[in-house]
Amino acid sequence: LVFDDYATEPADVKRAVDELIEEQVLVRCRPIGRGKDGRPWEMKGYKAYDIPEGMICARGPGSANKKAPFLDVTYLVYPVPVNPLVQATGIISFKTEGSKVWSSHFGEGAWMQPPGGEVHDILFMRLPFLPPASDGVWEVLFNRGRSSFVLSPEGAVETKWFGVRADKIRQLFKIENERFES
């Protein structure tokens, strides 16, 4: 795979390639073009760069099977369907200590592993004040990377809530904010 404009502004290509390298989606990357030898180069009429003009990489195994931690992580929680202003209704954090669930608006609760004793991408959570009114037992289904989850009342198929890691939302704002000229 060849990536041109690796060095140029905005740094979108560089950021994307670097993130894919970190996640092992790209491997054996080598610099190409001007700057591949490590010496600075200048784009005519623009500026000097000290990184290569491009990168050539092989596709790697990726980290799709790598599970991010979900304990002691802050998740923003949204109702389904999401309100028109896309405002989070609350915050949830699955705590390591005592398998507790902390929430900003729905009281405290607990999370439980499914039968078998191993933490999977599915948990059960008791959070009595999370609407709609129920006995407070929820099924928590994480996505593959555990960056988000959906909540359904136990035994139901309809999703009532969606949670996403707060750091992912901050990352989105950071990336978009970089697009403004300084």
N, C-alpha and C positions, 0 to 999 in steps of 0.2 A: 504494500500500500504506500502510495506516495502522497506527501503533504507539502504543498507549496505555500509560500508566504508565512512560513513558521515564525519568522522574525518580525514581521511587519505589524504595525498598529492598525486597528485595535488587536490586542493579543488573543483573539478568539481561537485561532488555529493552534497556537502554542498551548493555550489553556486546555483545549480539548485533547490534544495529543498527550500532554503531560498527565491529564487525568486518566486517559486510557492506558498509558504506560503503568501508572500506579495501580490500576485495577487488573493488570496483566492481560488486557484485551489486545495490546500491542506489545511485541517483544522484539529483541535484536534490532533496535532502531539505530540507524547510522545517519549522520548529517550528510546533506548533499548541497550542491550549488555553492554560491559564494559564502565564505565563512566556514566551510566544512573543515578547514585546517586549523580552526581556532583563532585565526587572525581577523581583526575587525575589517569590515567592508562598508562601503557607502552606497546608498541608493541615490542615484543621480538627482540632485536638487532636493533631497529630503534630509536624511541624517545618517550617521554611522551606526552600525550594529555590531555587537560582539557575540552574536549567536548565529547559527547557520540559517541560510535562506530557506532550506527545506529539510524534510526528514523522510527516510524510506524505512519502513518497518514491516515485520511479518505479523500475521495474526496470531495471537496467543490463545491460551485456554480460557482467559477471562477469570473473573472471580464470581461467577453466577452462583456457585455453591457456597461462597463465603457468606456467613451470616453475621450481620452487624449486631452488636449488643442492643437489647431493648430495655434492659434494667437500668434504672436511674437515668433515663433519658426523658426529656420533655417532649410531649406530643401535643399539638394543637388539635382540638376536636371540633368537628363541623357536623351539623345535622344533615341528613340526607332526606330530601333533596337540599342542596346547599342554598342558603339564603341569597338574595340577589346581590348583596354587597360583599359576599364571600368573607364574612366575619366569623372568626372562631368563637364558639360559644363557651369554651372552657379549655382547661389544660389537664392532662392526665399524665401521671408518671408511675410506672410499675417499679416498685422499690425492691431492692435486694433483701433488705432487713425484714424478716418476718413475712415475706410474700405479700406485702401491703400494696394497696393502690392509693395514691394521693391524687386528689382532684381539687381544682380551684372552685368549683361550683356544685359538685354533686356529692359532697361528703367523702369520707374515707371508706375504703373497702379492702378487698383481698383478691389476689389472683391465685389460681390453682393450676397445676399441671394436669394434662389429660391422663387417663389411666395408662399405666405403663411406666410412670416415673421419669420420663425423659421430656425435656422441654422441646416442643416442636414449634411449628409456626401457628399452632392453635393453642389458645389458653382459655380457661374459664375465669370469669371475673365477676365478683359480687360488688355492685356499686348501687345501693338501694335507692338513691335519689336521682339517678340518671333516667330522664323520661324516655319513652312513655312509661307510665306506671306499670310496674311488673313486680315480681318477687326479687328483682335486682340482680338476677343471674344473666350474664351476657357471654356469648361466644366471641372470642377475639381471634380474628384471622389475619395474620401478618402477610404482607407481600413477600416475594422471594428475598429481597434485601433487608427486610424489616424496617424500611424507612416509612412505611405507613401500614395501617390496618383498617379493617371494617368491623363494626360491632353489630351483632344481631341478638335479639333476645334468645335465650337458650331454646333450642328446638325449632326456631323459626328460620325461614329462608330469606326473609326480607331484611336488607341492611337498613339500619336506622341512623348510624353514625359513622363518620370517617375520621381517622386520626392520621396526622402527618408529622414527622419529626420537625421540631421548631428550627433546628439548624438548617434543614433543607429550605425552609421558607426564607430564612436570613440569607442563605446562599443565593437564592433567586434575586432578592433585593440587591445584594452586593453586585452581582453580575449586571443587572439592569442599570444600577446606579453608575457603574463604570462607563456606560455608554454616553453619559452626559459629558459635554466638553468642560474641562476645568479652567 
